Amino acid sequence: MNILYKILLAATVFTCWLPAVTQAQKARLNHIAFSVSDLQKSTRFYQDIIGLDTIPEPFHDGKHTWFSIAPLSHLHLIQNPKPIITPSKNTHLCFTVSSVDAAIAKLTKAGISFEDWPGKKNAFTLRIDKVKQIYLQDPDGYWLEINDATQ
């Protein structure tokens, strides 16, 4: 093999190999964990109100519930007897649904309050891009957004 052929071969291999290495090194969401004061109550909330499906968790100690929130991404609820410090509305977890109106009806039927971004009770925000959104708090006060974004 001449030197030019070896250089071209090495460049080809490197060019094919580099994107695979670069993709493998990018971070992706694995899970979000929330400390909760009452695991059963929070588990029912995320199952019945938000509509998430549980997935197996490895601990089997009665202190964890895991939910699927996206392909290869999970929400972990962890029983924690210490006081829970809840963040502001700016720090929230968002779920997209096909109909915010249906979500509002479900929340209303369950007696769960919601609000728009400024904080007006039982109201929704219509963003400039026409995405309808509401905000509510889970049993431990964590803020959740429900919207109808298509992307």
N, C-alpha and C positions, 0 to 999 in steps of 0.2 A: 504494500500500500504506500502510495506516495503521501507526502505530508499534507497536501491540499485536501486529499480525500479524507484523511484522518481528522482534519479540522472541520470539514463539512459534516462528517459523521458525528463528531462530538457536539457541534452546534445544533444539529437536528435532535439528538438525544436530549440535550439540555433544554431546548425549546419545548419539547414534548413533556419533559419532566417538571419544569418550573411551574406551569399552571396548576398541576396536581398538588405540588408542595404548598403553593400559595393558598389554594383553596382549603387544604387540610389545616392550615395554621390560622384561618380566620375564626374568630370567636362566634359562637351561636348561643342562643338562649337555651339553657338546660332546664332550669326551674326557678321559681320564685317561692320563697318561704315566708309564711306569716305565723307569728306566735299567736295563739288563741287561748282564751281563758276557759272556754267550754268546748271541747273538741266535738262532742255530739251535736251541739247546737250549731256550730259553725259548719260542720259536715252537712247537716240537713239544709242549711241556708244555701251552700254552694251547689248541692244536688238539686233541691226542690225549687229554689228561686232563680239561681243563675243557670241551672240546667247542665252542670258539668258531670261527667262520668268519672267514677273512681277507677283507679288502677292499682295493681298490687304494690304494696310497700314492703320493704325487706325486714322491718323491725318487729312487727307483730307484737308490739308492747302496749297497744291501746292508747298511745300518745301521738300517733301520726295518722293522717289521712292524705293520700296523694290523689290528685285529679289530673286528667289529661286536659291541656288547654290549647294545644296545637301539636302538629306532628313533631314528636321528639321533644316537646316542652311540657312541663308540669307545674302545678301549683301544689306546694306542700303545706299542710296545716300541721302545726306542732303544738301540742298541749304545753302551756307554760303558766305556772302558778304565779309568776312575778307580775307586777303591774305592766300593762301593755301601754306603750306610748304611741299614740296615733299621729301620723303626719297630717299636714294640711291637705286641702283638696288638690293642690298642685301636684302632689305625689299620689298617684292613683294607678290602679290596674284597670284596663279597658277591655270590654268584651263587645264585639260587633254582633248584632242580631239582624234578622231580616226585617223586623218591624218593631220600632221603638214604641208605637202605639200598643201593640200586643204586650210588650214588656211592661208598659205603664199599667195596663189592665191587670196583669198578673200581680204586680206589686201592690196595686190598690186592693185587689181581692185578698191578698195576704196581710194587709194592714201595714205595709212597709212604706215609709215616706221616701220621697225623692225630691230633687230640686234641680233648677237650672244652674248654669255656671255662676251667676251672681249670688245665688242662694235663695231665690224665690221658691217657696214650697209648691209642690205639685205643678211645676212648670218645666218646660224644656227649652233648650237653646237650639237655635238654628244657625249653624256656623255660616260664614260667608260662602263656603263651598257647598252649601245646602245639606250638610250632614246634620241630622237631628241627634241630639244627645241629652242625656239626663245623668244625674249623679246621685248616688246613694251610699250609705255606709253599711258595712257588714256588722255582725253582732259585736265585734270588738272595735268598731269605729274606723276600720280601714276604708278609704274612699275607693269607690268603683265608678267607672263611667260605663254607660251602655249607649251605644250609638248604632247607626245604620249605614256606616261607611261601606262603600263597595270595593275599596282597595286598601 
